[in-house]
Amino acid sequence: MALNDILQGWIQRFLFDHDAREVFIMSGTESKTQQLLQRKNQAVARGIANSTNVFVEKASGAVITDVEGKEFLDFYAGVGVLNVGHCPEPVVKAVQQQADKLLHSFFAIAMYEPYVALAEKLNAIAPGSAVKKTMFANSGAEAVENAVKIARHATKKTGIISFECAFHGRTFMTMSLTSKVKPYKYGFGPFAPDVYKVPSAYCYRCHYRSSYPGCGLHCLENFERFFAAEIDAEHIAAMIIEPVQGEGGFLVPPPEFLPGLKSICQSKGILLIADEVQTGFGRTGKMFAIENWGVEPDLMTTAKSIAAGVPLSAVTGKAEYMDAPDAGNIGGTYGGNPLACVAGLETIKFIEDNHLCSRAAEIGQKTMTRLKALQERCPAIGDVRGLGAMIGIELVKDRETKEPAKELTGKVVKYCLEQGVMLISAGIFSNVIRLLIPLVVTDEQLDRGLTVLEQSILRAAAEE
Ligand SMILES: Cc1ncc(COP(=O)(O)O)c(C=O)c1O
C-alpha cells in the first residue's frame, strides 16, 4: 500500500471514527485495535458483522479486558453462553487436563467416558420423570436440526410448527423455523418445506390485539382454527418453542401458555420440543426454563451455557423418541468432542455447587426492581419483562402507539459501551435491550452496570 493511501485512511479514521480517535489520542500512535480492525476488514467476510470495535485480550468472571487494557463489564455473557462467567477455573483445568490425554477419536468409532458421563448427567437433570437419552452436536442450530430429524423418525410425520419471533439458528431448517427476516433470512430462500408458523404469546404486542388476562388466550385457541384452516394436526411431527423467546425480544409467555401447548401436543400426537439453547443452565432461575411452568418436553435442545464457551450442543429427550433413529442415522465428526464434554461436566457442576439458579433469581429480582422504577420516570420504556436473569427492556417512541424505538436502542447500547458496559439488543424490531448478565457477577458489578444502563437510557431518551 502506498504511503499516501495509508495516510489518507489514517486521517479519515481520525476525523470520522470516534473510537479510533480516542484510542489514538490516548496512545499517540495507531492502536492495536486499529491495526486489528484493518486486518479483520481485509481478511474476514463482510457478513461476519461486529456490533463493537472491541478486540478481547482476556476475560474473567463478568469482566472483559480488551487489547488496549480497557476493562468492560460483560452484560451479554457471550450471548447467553457464559452463565458461569468467563474462564471458570474448574472448567479451564478440566479442558487442559483432557487436552493432554485425548483431543479427538470420533465417538462413533472409538468411544470415551466423558461423552457417556455428560449424557448421564443431562438425562438426570432434564425436566420431568420419563427415562431420557442424549446425543451431542456442536452448535445450537445443529441440535435443533437433530431434534427435528428425531421427531420425524419417531412420529413418521413431517410437519413442524414454530412460532413468530422465534430464533432457532442459521442452517436451512433452523432458518426456516426462525421468524426474523433481516438479517437472518433475507436473500437466503427458498426455505425448508413443511414448516408452519403460528403467533407467539407476545403479550405486549398481542397478535390479536387483546390483553392478558382477559384475552382468553387466543394464541392457544387459535390452534383449533389453524388445524382446520392450515394443516391437519395428523401431519405434524413436532412443535418447537423457546420457553422464553430470546432473539425475538425476551418474551415470557403467560402461565397458561406452555402447559396449554403441551396438552394440545398430547391430544394430537405431536412432540413438544423445548429449545433451551439460550434459556438453559440456570439463566431463568431454574436449570431449564420450561421447569418454571412444570412442563416436561418430549425433546429438549441445549447449547450455549452448556460448556462455558467450548462448542457443544445436545438433544436430550424421552428415550422412546431418542432411540427412534436407526444406528448411524444421527451424529457427526465433532459432536460431543472430549474437550467439550469435560467442559460440560464441570460447567454443570459449577452451576450446582455455586447455586447459580438461585443467584439468577436474585439478580433478576434486583434488576427488575430498578428497571421498573426507571420505567415510571422514563416514557421511552414501554415494557420491562423477564424471567430470572433473562430480562428485556422494550423501548418505544410513544407508549400509546408502541412505535418501536430502534435508533434509541442502538444509542443506549453505544452509551453503555462508552462507559464500559457491554450489552446487546434483540427483538423483531431491534428495540429491546437484552440483559444476559453472567450469574457470577458480584453485587458491586451488578449495581455499577445497572447504574450505567439507567443513565444511558435516560441520556438517550432525553436526546430524542
Ligand atoms: C433459542 C436458540 N436456538 C438456537 C440457536 C442457534 O445456536 P447456534 O448459534 O449455536 O447455532 C440460538 C442462538 O442464539 C438460540 O438462541
The ligand as a Gaussian input file, in Angstrom:
#p B3LYP/6-31G(d) Opt

LIG

0 1
 C      -33.005000     -20.407000      21.130000
 C      -31.860000     -20.601000      20.193000
 N      -31.820000     -21.686000      19.416000
 C      -30.807000     -21.914000      18.567000
 C      -29.778000     -21.006000      18.439000
 C      -28.663000     -21.259000      17.472000
 O      -27.499000     -21.558000      18.174000
 P      -26.064000     -21.501000      17.423000
 O      -25.786000     -20.074000      17.145000
 O      -25.131000     -22.121000      18.421000
 O      -26.221000     -22.319000      16.195000
 C      -29.777000     -19.859000      19.235000
 C      -28.692000     -18.855000      19.110000
 O      -28.775000     -17.736000      19.533000
 C      -30.843000     -19.642000      20.138000
 O      -30.898000     -18.552000      20.901000

